[in-house]
Amino acid sequence: MANFDGTQEFMEAHKDHSLSISIVSTVDTRYITEIVEIKGHLYAVEGEKDSEEHVEDQGAYLYCHDCLVEEEINLGEWLED
């Protein structure tokens, strides 16, 4: 199991609380598309998903629901159990 390495003080203060993590990332999603004309204008209509590729992670945030505070955590380091 891998863990995100974050601000140790924040984790220590909130380790027994109700937490969630938000990971912000870029994903390249491609859809099968059809060009349709509606009232004289052309539109690209998104159809079925064709592929999805992870591009990069921009950041991660650990949120404490008990204290209503959030801390950005480091995505660059992994700690292996």
N, C-alpha and C positions, 0 to 999 in steps of 0.2 A: 504494500500500500504506500502511495506517495503522498506527501504532505506539502502544502505551500509554506515557505518560510516567511514569516511576517514579523512585525514589531513585537518582540518578545514581551515587553511590558504590557502592551494592549492584550495580547493573548493570555498572559497571566491574570490580568484583572477581569477577564471575561470568560475564562475556561469552563465554568459551570453554568453559563448562561445560554439562552436560546440564540443561536447564531445562524447567519446565512452568508454565502459568498457570492459576489457578483463578478463575473469574468467578462471583460469587454474585449471583443475580438473582431477581426475582419474576416468575413467569409465570402468567397466568390461563388455565387449561386447562379447557374444557368438554367433557363427555361426554354422549352420548345415554344416558338413564337409565331404568330400569324399576323399579317398585315390586313386590317379590315378598314372599310370605308363606312363612316357613319356621318350622314348629313353633309357630304362633300369633303370631310376631313379624314385623313388617314391616321390610323392608330396602330401601334404595335401592342397586340393583346397577349398577355402572359398566359401560357398554357401549363402543361405538365412539367414538373421539375426534371431536368435532364442530368444535371450533375451539381455537386457541391464540394468545394475545396477550402479548407482552412488556410488562410493567408498569414495572419500574425495575431498575437495577443498584444493588446495595448495596455491593459492594467487589470488589477484585481482588487476588490474591496471587501473587507470583512465587516459585516454589520451586526451589531448586538441589538436584538429586539427588546431586551430587558431595559437597557440603558439609553436606547435610541441614539447610538453613536456609531460612527463608521471610521475605519482606518484602512488606508491603502496598504496592501501587502506586496511583497516582492515575488514576481513570477520568475525571476531569473535563476533562482536556486531551488533545488528539490532536496528534501531530506527523505531518505529511504528507511522504512521500518525494518 
